[in-house]
């Protein structure tokens, strides 16, 4: 059992590190180019491996609280990554049965995280892990709910493109946060103020969210300018 857990952990860590490194290339390479597409696909496969190994490790170590929580984060990051990747396949056909099943599964995971977080609150009060489980459960559920509602609605022009950017970017932020939180205790002194530990959770989302928003605005303005030029 120990050998299996160690092997899964090594695969999990290597896949996560590879995703963090390779994931930077599609961000800064030409959108739609060969380098962008190929490295993006490697990133997706790495994230699938991270999620699968996280689930297996959670099943083998179900009573480790941090492992359970990081598994929820892995599912959240995996969903953002795969739904962002699948957006490029939905330019004309729209969401498929696979997309719907993935969304419903993620919604179920979010409900489980919220329920477990509320259960922990009844036992330990609003402490660190109960709050995090509940918060990330709601966050995961909000994305799944948005996609479920979108299944029956018409999409705006180039919706798939902006969906791809925001989801892949969000996936990278979640993965970076998980890696940072896992290793922060080894990098920071023991007497580190509590607010610094809190910023480790919040800062990547704040900075990354601003960069994603700026990127989306840039491309919306670019597409709008191109449309006006063509109309003239």
C-alpha positions as CSV (number, residue, x, y, z in Angstrom):
1,X,0.0,0.0,0.0
2,X,2.8,2.4,0.9
3,X,4.5,1.8,-2.4
4,X,1.3,2.5,-4.3
5,X,0.7,5.7,-2.4
6,X,4.3,6.8,-3.0
7,X,4.1,6.0,-6.7
8,X,0.8,8.0,-7.1
9,X,2.2,10.9,-5.1
10,X,5.3,11.1,-7.3
11,X,3.1,11.0,-10.5
12,X,0.8,13.6,-8.9
13,X,3.7,16.0,-8.1
14,X,5.5,15.5,-11.4
15,X,2.3,16.1,-13.3
16,X,1.5,19.2,-11.3
17,X,5.0,20.7,-11.7
18,X,4.9,20.0,-15.4
19,X,1.4,21.6,-15.7
20,X,2.7,24.7,-13.9
21,X,5.7,25.0,-16.2
22,X,4.2,24.0,-19.5
23,X,1.0,26.0,-18.8
24,X,2.9,29.3,-19.2
25,X,3.7,28.6,-22.8
26,X,0.1,28.8,-24.2
27,X,-0.5,32.0,-22.2
28,X,2.3,33.9,-24.0
29,X,2.4,32.1,-27.4
30,X,0.3,33.0,-30.4
31,X,-3.3,32.0,-29.9
32,X,-4.3,29.2,-32.2
33,X,-0.8,28.5,-33.3
34,X,0.9,25.1,-33.3
35,X,2.9,25.8,-30.2
36,X,-0.1,27.1,-28.3
37,X,-2.3,24.1,-29.2
38,X,0.3,21.4,-28.5
39,X,1.5,22.8,-25.2
40,X,-2.1,23.5,-24.2
41,X,-3.0,19.9,-24.9
42,X,0.0,18.7,-22.7
43,X,-1.3,21.0,-20.0
44,X,-4.8,19.4,-20.2
45,X,-3.4,15.9,-20.0
46,X,-1.2,16.9,-17.0
47,X,-4.3,18.3,-15.2
48,X,-6.3,15.1,-15.9
49,X,-3.5,13.1,-14.4
50,X,-3.3,15.5,-11.4
51,X,-7.1,15.1,-10.8
52,X,-7.1,11.3,-11.2
53,X,-4.1,10.7,-8.9
54,X,-5.6,13.2,-6.3
55,X,-8.9,11.1,-6.3
56,X,-6.9,7.9,-5.9
57,X,-4.8,9.3,-3.1
58,X,-7.9,10.6,-1.4
59,X,-9.5,7.1,-1.6
60,X,-6.3,5.5,-0.1
61,X,-6.0,8.3,2.6
62,X,-9.6,9.4,3.2
63,X,-9.0,10.7,6.7
64,X,-6.3,13.2,6.0
65,X,-8.0,16.5,6.0
66,X,-5.5,18.4,3.8
67,X,-5.5,15.5,1.3
68,X,-9.3,15.6,1.1
69,X,-9.3,19.4,0.6
70,X,-6.6,19.4,-2.0
71,X,-8.6,16.7,-3.9
72,X,-11.6,19.1,-4.0
73,X,-9.2,21.8,-5.4
74,X,-7.9,19.3,-7.9
75,X,-11.4,18.6,-9.1
76,X,-12.2,22.3,-9.3
77,X,-9.0,23.0,-11.3
78,X,-9.7,20.0,-13.5
79,X,-13.2,21.2,-14.3
80,X,-12.0,24.7,-15.2
81,X,-9.2,23.2,-17.4
82,X,-11.3,20.6,-19.3
83,X,-14.3,22.9,-19.7
84,X,-12.0,25.6,-21.1
85,X,-10.4,23.1,-23.4
86,X,-13.8,21.7,-24.5
87,X,-14.9,25.3,-25.3
88,X,-12.7,25.2,-28.4
89,X,-14.7,22.2,-29.6
90,X,-18.0,24.0,-29.2
91,X,-17.6,26.7,-31.8
92,X,-20.4,25.4,-33.9
93,X,-22.0,22.3,-32.3
94,X,-22.3,23.6,-28.7
95,X,-22.0,21.4,-25.6
96,X,-22.2,17.6,-26.0
97,X,-23.3,14.9,-23.6
98,X,-19.7,14.6,-22.3
99,X,-19.8,18.3,-21.4
100,X,-23.1,17.9,-19.6
101,X,-22.0,14.9,-17.6
102,X,-18.8,16.6,-16.6
103,X,-20.7,19.6,-15.4
104,X,-23.2,17.6,-13.4
105,X,-20.4,15.6,-11.8
106,X,-18.7,18.8,-10.8
107,X,-21.9,20.1,-9.4
108,X,-22.3,17.0,-7.3
109,X,-18.7,17.4,-6.0
110,X,-19.4,21.0,-5.0
111,X,-22.5,19.9,-3.1
112,X,-20.4,17.3,-1.2
113,X,-17.8,20.0,-0.4
114,X,-20.4,22.4,0.9
115,X,-22.1,19.7,2.9
116,X,-18.8,18.5,4.4
117,X,-17.8,22.0,5.2
118,X,-21.1,22.7,7.0
119,X,-20.8,19.4,8.9
120,X,-17.3,20.4,10.1
121,X,-18.6,23.8,11.2
122,X,-21.2,22.0,13.5
123,X,-18.3,20.1,15.1
124,X,-15.4,22.6,15.1
125,X,-17.1,26.0,14.4
126,X,-16.0,28.4,11.7
127,X,-12.4,27.4,11.7
128,X,-9.9,27.1,8.8
129,X,-10.8,23.9,7.0
130,X,-14.6,24.2,7.5
131,X,-14.6,27.7,6.0
132,X,-12.3,26.6,3.1
133,X,-14.4,23.5,2.2
134,X,-17.6,25.6,2.2
135,X,-16.1,28.5,0.3
136,X,-14.5,26.4,-2.5
137,X,-17.6,24.2,-2.6
138,X,-19.7,27.3,-3.4
139,X,-17.1,28.6,-5.8
140,X,-17.0,25.2,-7.7
141,X,-20.8,25.1,-7.7
142,X,-21.1,28.6,-9.1
143,X,-19.1,27.6,-12.2
144,X,-21.0,24.4,-12.7
145,X,-24.4,26.2,-12.2
146,X,-23.4,28.9,-14.7
147,X,-22.6,26.2,-17.3
148,X,-25.9,24.3,-16.6
149,X,-27.8,27.5,-17.2
150,X,-25.8,28.2,-20.3
151,X,-26.8,24.8,-21.8
152,X,-30.2,26.2,-22.7
153,X,-29.2,29.7,-23.6
154,X,-27.9,31.2,-26.9
155,X,-24.3,32.3,-26.6
156,X,-22.7,35.6,-27.6
157,X,-20.4,35.8,-30.5
158,X,-16.9,34.4,-29.7
159,X,-18.3,33.1,-26.4
160,X,-16.1,30.0,-26.7
161,X,-13.0,32.1,-27.1
162,X,-13.5,34.1,-23.9
163,X,-14.8,30.9,-22.1
164,X,-11.5,29.2,-23.1
165,X,-9.4,32.1,-21.7
166,X,-11.1,32.5,-18.4
167,X,-11.4,28.8,-17.6
168,X,-7.9,27.8,-18.6
169,X,-6.5,30.9,-16.7
170,X,-8.7,30.0,-13.7
171,X,-7.4,26.4,-13.8
172,X,-3.8,27.6,-13.7
173,X,-4.5,29.9,-10.8
174,X,-6.1,27.1,-8.8
175,X,-3.2,24.8,-9.5
176,X,-0.7,27.4,-8.6
177,X,-2.5,28.2,-5.4
178,X,-2.6,24.5,-4.4
179,X,1.1,24.1,-5.1
180,X,1.9,27.4,-3.2
181,X,-0.2,26.4,-0.1
182,X,1.2,22.9,0.0
183,X,4.8,24.2,0.0
184,X,4.4,27.5,1.8
185,X,5.0,25.9,5.2
186,X,8.4,24.7,4.1
187,X,9.4,28.1,2.7
188,X,8.1,30.5,5.4
189,X,9.5,30.8,9.0
190,X,7.6,29.2,11.8
191,X,6.7,32.5,13.4
192,X,5.0,33.9,10.2
193,X,2.0,36.1,10.9
194,X,-1.4,34.6,10.2
195,X,-2.3,37.3,7.6
196,X,0.6,36.2,5.4
197,X,-0.8,32.6,5.3
198,X,-4.2,34.0,4.4
199,X,-2.6,36.1,1.5
200,X,-1.1,32.9,0.2
201,X,-4.6,31.7,-0.5
202,X,-6.0,35.0,-1.8
203,X,-3.1,36.7,-3.7
204,X,-3.0,34.3,-6.7
205,X,-6.7,34.6,-7.3
206,X,-6.6,38.4,-7.0
207,X,-3.6,38.9,-9.3
208,X,-4.6,36.2,-11.7
209,X,-8.2,37.4,-11.9
210,X,-7.0,40.9,-12.8
211,X,-4.8,39.6,-15.5
212,X,-7.5,37.4,-17.0
213,X,-10.0,40.3,-16.9
214,X,-7.4,42.5,-18.7
215,X,-6.8,39.9,-21.3
216,X,-10.5,39.4,-22.0
217,X,-11.0,43.2,-22.3
218,X,-8.1,43.4,-24.7
219,X,-9.5,40.8,-27.1
220,X,-13.0,42.2,-26.9
221,X,-11.7,45.6,-27.9
222,X,-9.6,44.0,-30.6
223,X,-12.5,42.0,-32.1
224,X,-14.8,45.0,-31.9
225,X,-12.2,47.1,-33.8
226,X,-11.8,44.4,-36.4
227,X,-15.6,44.2,-36.9
228,X,-15.9,47.9,-37.3
229,X,-13.1,47.9,-39.9
230,X,-14.7,45.1,-41.9
231,X,-18.1,46.8,-41.9
232,X,-16.6,50.0,-43.3
